[in-house]
Amino acid sequence: MSAEIKYWRYELPSINGEGWGIFTLDSTGLFSCVTDYGNYSFKWTHHGLDDFRKFFDRNSYGYILNKLHLGAGKSKELDVAATAENIKNYILDCRMDETFDEDFARSEWDHIINCEEQYDHPQAFFSAWYEGTEIDDAHEFTIYDYCPDDKALRDILLPRLTEMIQKELKLEVAC
């Protein structure tokens, strides 16, 4: 006979009109949530704890978000600002160590600035820059990150959920 599955449900109200979430966990390691920032689910089949709720206090929110992100079949988005900054830093470094001469560095610098100004869509920006650059291994400059909703789940709701779970576990120990 298998052990009885325990379920926990947590409701986080919005703060200033945003950031609400309804979270469901069970003792088998199942996690699901419907939130202001999207819906996520994942099952940690080998979480290694006697109580799955403790999992949220022992793992980073980045790790948890990564699993939820994969569970949702999502991919990270091109971070245009960080990618452009990465390219600019490379141009500056190559100019300082004289890998690039002044004319080549100026041409590449103007090209990245032009692409930033002309293209709002991340893929259009990168495609235009990539097609026009003469920098070797240009594909290596991309930086991808989570979308703002994913970051809000990680930075706003998961800490609130963890705090709620911690209080619940302390009350159970006290009883």
Number of C-alpha atoms within 10 A of each C-alpha: 3 4 7 8 8 11 11 13 11 14 15 15 13 13 8 7 8 11 18 18 22 17 20 15 20 17 18 18 18 15 19 17 20 15 21 17 19 13 17 21 18 19 16 13 10 9 13 10 11 9 14 21 20 15 17 17 16 9 10 14 19 13 11 15 20 18 17 21 19 14 13 14 9 12 13 14 14 19 18 21 12 15 18 21 15 16 20 18 12 15 19 17 13 14 17 12 9 11 13 17 12 11 10 15 20 14 12 20 16 12 17 22 13 14 19 20 10 12 16 11 11 15 14 14 20 24 13 17 21 18 9 13 14 12 15 7 8 14 11 10 17 15 17 14 14 18 14 11 14 20 16 16 23 21 14 13 23 21 16 16 18 18 14 14 18 16 10 13 14 10 10 9 7 7 5
